[in-house]
């Protein structure tokens, strides 16, 4: 059995990380602070992003954050009680505000019983020096994780998807956060327009050389009412099939350092908004098929990384 797992997975599971650290079940409660995205505000946003800005499964932005938290907690407690919680600021860009505003968002959760950490989703270009200093202070008060969207290391792709920041900017911020002992989780997307298998594997190889703690691997989802929809209909660029996606994810896992935690290996789009690919709607089947194929190949996260390290 792979070392970093408790449930026969062949990759470093988030469940393993949480159980190993907290010795209990951990539930992430997704919150919506209703903050804007600087790229959407200044540059029309990434072409794949919906109006919800990744907030389809977060709290109700019409409610204050504490009310969101407790409303979702009631649902979770029926399923997983007892457990402890991480306040997950998921929707929008959750450092794109003055520090005083950020304090009103994050600090109330420092005093809630059984909240063991805060997870903040943001962009590398939305953390200025003042915000970084605040995050350093916040990290001394709670178990802090910063999630940064990268999507791809390839500048041609970042430009095509209108990402709005450079690889250099992203890399600089990862290093700054790590130097201050703040955990970093990176988001990437497979099947971005015209990227080859080699392009996607190169993104993993690049991240292997950065001090990241976790990764979220997504499949590109084409959602209604996004610029990507029109681009897809016009160009008919190729999307990965389910089988191709599984193959590439496994190859990425084989290359990835085994100590990097896998926070997700598929996308989770809102069914009401999804145009393609339809296999994303059967998340459990997709995850099970990845497990089966890894077992069939007798492989695991880091297999090639370890092999290449020994050879060098």
C-alpha positions as CSV (number, residue, x, y, z in Angstrom):
1,X,0.0,0.0,0.0
2,X,1.2,3.5,-0.8
3,X,2.7,5.2,2.3
4,X,0.6,8.4,2.5
5,X,-2.9,7.0,2.5
6,X,-5.4,5.3,4.9
7,X,-7.9,4.1,2.3
8,X,-5.9,2.1,-0.2
9,X,-5.4,5.0,-2.6
10,X,-2.1,5.1,-4.4
11,X,-1.6,8.8,-3.9
12,X,-1.1,11.2,-1.0
13,X,-4.6,11.8,0.1
14,X,-5.9,14.8,2.0
15,X,-7.7,12.4,4.3
16,X,-4.3,11.0,5.3
17,X,-2.9,14.4,5.9
18,X,-5.8,15.5,8.1
19,X,-6.0,12.3,10.1
20,X,-2.3,12.2,10.7
21,X,-2.3,15.8,11.9
22,X,-5.5,16.2,13.8
23,X,-6.4,12.6,14.6
24,X,-10.0,13.1,13.7
25,X,-12.4,13.8,10.8
26,X,-11.9,17.2,9.2
27,X,-14.6,19.0,7.2
28,X,-13.9,22.0,5.0
29,X,-16.7,24.5,5.0
30,X,-16.8,26.5,1.8
31,X,-17.5,30.2,2.3
32,X,-18.3,33.0,-0.1
33,X,-17.0,36.4,1.1
34,X,-18.3,38.0,-2.2
35,X,-14.9,39.6,-3.0
36,X,-14.2,40.5,-6.6
37,X,-11.4,39.0,-8.8
38,X,-8.8,41.6,-9.9
39,X,-8.5,39.9,-13.2
40,X,-12.2,40.0,-13.8
41,X,-12.4,43.5,-12.6
42,X,-9.5,44.8,-14.7
43,X,-9.1,42.4,-17.5
44,X,-12.5,40.6,-18.2
45,X,-11.3,37.5,-16.3
46,X,-10.1,34.0,-17.3
47,X,-12.1,32.7,-20.2
48,X,-13.3,29.6,-18.4
49,X,-14.6,31.4,-15.3
50,X,-18.3,31.6,-14.6
51,X,-20.0,34.5,-12.9
52,X,-19.9,32.6,-9.6
53,X,-16.1,32.8,-9.6
54,X,-15.8,29.2,-8.3
55,X,-18.5,29.8,-5.8
56,X,-21.2,27.4,-6.9
57,X,-20.7,25.2,-3.9
58,X,-19.8,27.8,-1.4
59,X,-22.0,29.6,1.1
60,X,-24.8,32.0,0.3
61,X,-23.1,35.4,-0.4
62,X,-26.3,37.1,0.8
63,X,-25.5,35.8,4.3
64,X,-22.7,37.0,6.5
65,X,-19.8,34.6,6.8
66,X,-20.5,33.3,10.3
67,X,-24.1,32.5,9.3
68,X,-22.9,30.7,6.2
69,X,-20.5,28.7,8.4
70,X,-23.1,27.5,10.8
71,X,-25.8,26.8,8.2
72,X,-23.3,24.5,6.3
73,X,-22.0,23.0,9.6
74,X,-25.5,21.8,10.5
75,X,-25.6,19.8,7.3
76,X,-22.1,18.4,7.8
77,X,-22.8,17.4,11.4
78,X,-25.6,15.2,10.3
79,X,-23.1,13.3,8.2
80,X,-19.8,13.4,10.0
81,X,-20.4,14.2,13.7
82,X,-18.1,14.5,15.6
83,X,-15.5,16.3,13.5
84,X,-13.5,19.5,13.4
85,X,-13.5,22.2,10.7
86,X,-11.5,24.3,8.3
87,X,-13.0,27.6,7.2
88,X,-12.5,27.5,3.4
89,X,-12.7,30.9,1.7
90,X,-13.4,29.4,-1.8
91,X,-15.2,31.8,-4.0
92,X,-13.5,34.9,-5.6
93,X,-10.1,36.2,-4.8
94,X,-9.9,36.3,-1.0
95,X,-7.0,38.6,-0.5
96,X,-8.2,41.3,-2.9
97,X,-9.2,43.8,-0.2
98,X,-7.7,46.1,2.3
99,X,-6.2,44.3,5.4
100,X,-8.8,45.8,7.7
101,X,-11.5,44.1,5.5
102,X,-9.6,40.8,5.5
103,X,-9.4,40.9,9.3
104,X,-13.2,41.1,9.6
105,X,-13.4,38.1,7.3
106,X,-10.8,35.7,8.8
107,X,-10.4,36.6,12.5
108,X,-13.9,35.7,13.8
109,X,-13.1,32.1,12.9
110,X,-10.1,32.1,15.2
111,X,-12.5,32.0,18.1
112,X,-15.0,29.3,16.9
113,X,-14.8,26.0,18.8
114,X,-13.3,23.2,16.7
115,X,-12.2,25.4,13.8
116,X,-8.6,24.2,13.4
117,X,-7.6,26.1,10.3
118,X,-8.3,28.7,7.6
119,X,-7.9,28.0,3.9
120,X,-7.8,31.0,1.6
121,X,-8.2,30.7,-2.2
122,X,-6.6,33.6,-4.1
123,X,-4.2,34.7,-6.9
124,X,-0.5,35.3,-6.8
125,X,-1.0,38.8,-8.1
126,X,-3.5,39.7,-5.3
127,X,-1.1,39.5,-2.4
128,X,0.7,42.7,-1.9
129,X,3.3,43.3,0.8
130,X,0.8,44.6,3.4
131,X,-1.5,41.6,2.8
132,X,1.5,39.2,3.0
133,X,2.6,40.6,6.3
134,X,-1.0,40.1,7.6
135,X,-1.0,36.5,6.4
136,X,2.3,35.9,8.2
137,X,0.7,37.1,11.4
138,X,-2.5,35.1,10.8
139,X,-0.3,32.0,10.2
140,X,0.9,32.3,13.8
141,X,-2.7,32.1,15.1
142,X,-4.1,29.3,13.1
143,X,-3.2,26.5,10.6
144,X,-3.2,28.6,7.5
145,X,-3.2,27.4,3.9
146,X,-3.1,29.6,0.8
147,X,-4.4,28.2,-2.5
148,X,-3.0,29.8,-5.7
149,X,-4.3,29.3,-9.1
150,X,-1.6,28.6,-11.7
151,X,-3.4,26.4,-14.3
152,X,-0.4,26.0,-16.6
153,X,3.3,27.0,-16.7
154,X,3.1,27.8,-20.4
155,X,3.0,31.5,-21.1
156,X,1.2,31.0,-24.4
157,X,-1.6,29.2,-22.6
158,X,-1.8,31.8,-19.8
159,X,-2.2,34.5,-22.4
160,X,-4.8,32.5,-24.4
161,X,-6.9,31.9,-21.3
162,X,-6.5,35.5,-20.2
163,X,-5.0,34.5,-16.9
164,X,-3.7,37.9,-16.1
165,X,-0.5,37.0,-14.3
166,X,2.9,35.5,-15.3
167,X,4.6,32.4,-14.2
168,X,7.4,34.6,-12.7
169,X,4.8,36.3,-10.5
170,X,3.4,33.0,-9.4
171,X,6.8,31.5,-8.6
172,X,7.9,34.5,-6.6
173,X,4.7,34.4,-4.5
174,X,5.1,30.6,-3.8
175,X,8.6,31.2,-2.6
176,X,7.6,34.2,-0.4
177,X,4.8,32.2,1.3
178,X,7.1,29.2,1.8
179,X,9.8,31.3,3.3
180,X,7.3,32.4,5.9
181,X,6.2,28.9,6.7
182,X,2.8,29.3,5.0
183,X,1.4,26.2,3.3
184,X,0.7,26.5,-0.4
185,X,-1.7,24.5,-2.5
186,X,-1.6,25.0,-6.3
187,X,-4.4,24.6,-8.8
188,X,-3.7,23.3,-12.4
189,X,-6.0,22.5,-15.3
190,X,-5.6,19.7,-17.7
191,X,-6.9,20.0,-21.3
192,X,-6.5,23.7,-21.7
193,X,-6.7,24.6,-25.4
194,X,-4.0,23.2,-27.5
195,X,-1.9,21.9,-24.7
196,X,-0.3,18.5,-25.3
197,X,0.3,15.7,-22.9
198,X,3.9,16.8,-22.7
199,X,2.8,20.4,-21.8
200,X,0.7,19.1,-18.9
201,X,3.5,16.9,-17.6
202,X,6.0,19.8,-17.8
203,X,3.7,21.8,-15.5
204,X,4.0,19.0,-12.9
205,X,7.8,18.8,-13.4
206,X,8.0,22.5,-12.8
207,X,5.9,22.4,-9.6
208,X,8.1,19.6,-8.3
209,X,10.9,22.1,-8.0
210,X,8.9,24.6,-6.0
211,X,8.2,24.3,-2.3
212,X,4.5,23.5,-2.6
213,X,2.6,21.4,-0.1
214,X,-0.4,20.4,-2.1
215,X,-2.0,20.4,-5.5
216,X,-5.5,20.4,-7.1
217,X,-5.7,18.8,-10.5
218,X,-8.8,19.9,-12.5
219,X,-10.2,18.9,-15.9
220,X,-11.2,21.9,-18.0
221,X,-14.9,22.4,-17.8
222,X,-16.7,24.4,-20.4
223,X,-19.5,26.2,-18.7
224,X,-22.4,28.2,-20.0
225,X,-22.1,31.9,-20.4
226,X,-18.3,32.0,-20.4
227,X,-16.0,33.3,-23.1
228,X,-14.6,29.8,-23.3
229,X,-18.0,28.5,-24.6
230,X,-17.9,30.8,-27.6
231,X,-14.2,29.9,-28.2
232,X,-14.9,26.2,-28.0
233,X,-17.8,26.4,-30.4
234,X,-15.8,28.5,-32.8
235,X,-12.5,26.6,-32.8
236,X,-13.6,23.0,-31.8
237,X,-10.4,22.6,-29.9
238,X,-10.0,19.0,-28.6
239,X,-11.0,18.1,-25.1
240,X,-9.5,15.1,-23.4
241,X,-11.7,12.0,-23.3
242,X,-12.2,10.4,-20.0
243,X,-9.7,7.7,-20.8
244,X,-7.1,10.3,-21.9
245,X,-7.7,12.3,-18.7
246,X,-7.2,9.3,-16.5
247,X,-4.0,8.4,-18.3
248,X,-2.5,11.9,-18.0
249,X,-3.5,12.2,-14.3
250,X,-1.8,9.0,-13.5
251,X,1.3,10.0,-15.4
252,X,1.3,13.3,-13.5
253,X,1.0,11.5,-10.2
254,X,3.9,9.3,-11.0
255,X,6.1,12.3,-11.6
256,X,4.9,14.2,-8.5
257,X,6.9,14.2,-5.3
258,X,5.2,11.7,-2.9
259,X,5.0,14.2,0.0
260,X,2.8,16.6,-2.0
261,X,-0.8,16.2,-0.9
262,X,-3.4,15.6,-3.6
263,X,-6.4,17.8,-2.7
264,X,-8.4,16.8,-5.8
265,X,-7.9,15.1,-9.1
266,X,-11.0,16.1,-10.9
267,X,-13.3,19.0,-11.4
268,X,-16.7,19.4,-9.8
269,X,-18.8,21.7,-12.0
270,X,-22.3,22.7,-11.4
271,X,-24.4,20.3,-13.6
272,X,-26.8,23.1,-14.6
273,X,-23.9,25.0,-16.2
274,X,-21.8,22.3,-17.7
275,X,-21.6,22.0,-21.5
276,X,-18.6,19.6,-21.7
277,X,-17.2,17.1,-20.9
278,X,-20.1,15.2,-19.6
279,X,-17.9,12.6,-17.8
280,X,-17.3,15.2,-15.1
281,X,-20.8,14.7,-13.9
282,X,-19.9,11.2,-12.7
283,X,-17.2,12.1,-10.2
284,X,-17.3,9.0,-8.1
285,X,-17.0,6.8,-11.2
286,X,-14.1,8.9,-12.5
287,X,-12.2,8.7,-9.1
288,X,-12.8,4.9,-8.9
289,X,-11.6,4.4,-12.5
290,X,-8.4,6.3,-11.6
291,X,-7.9,4.0,-8.6
292,X,-8.5,0.9,-10.7
293,X,-6.1,1.9,-13.5
294,X,-3.4,2.8,-11.0
295,X,-3.8,-0.6,-9.4
296,X,-3.8,-2.3,-12.9
297,X,-0.5,-0.5,-13.7
298,X,0.9,-1.3,-10.3
299,X,1.9,2.4,-10.0
300,X,1.7,5.1,-7.4
301,X,2.4,8.8,-6.8
302,X,6.1,9.6,-7.0
303,X,7.1,6.3,-8.7
304,X,9.0,8.0,-11.6
305,X,10.2,10.8,-9.3
306,X,11.8,8.3,-7.0
307,X,13.3,6.4,-9.9
308,X,14.7,9.5,-11.5
309,X,16.1,10.7,-8.2
310,X,18.0,7.4,-7.7
311,X,19.3,7.5,-11.2
312,X,20.7,11.0,-10.7
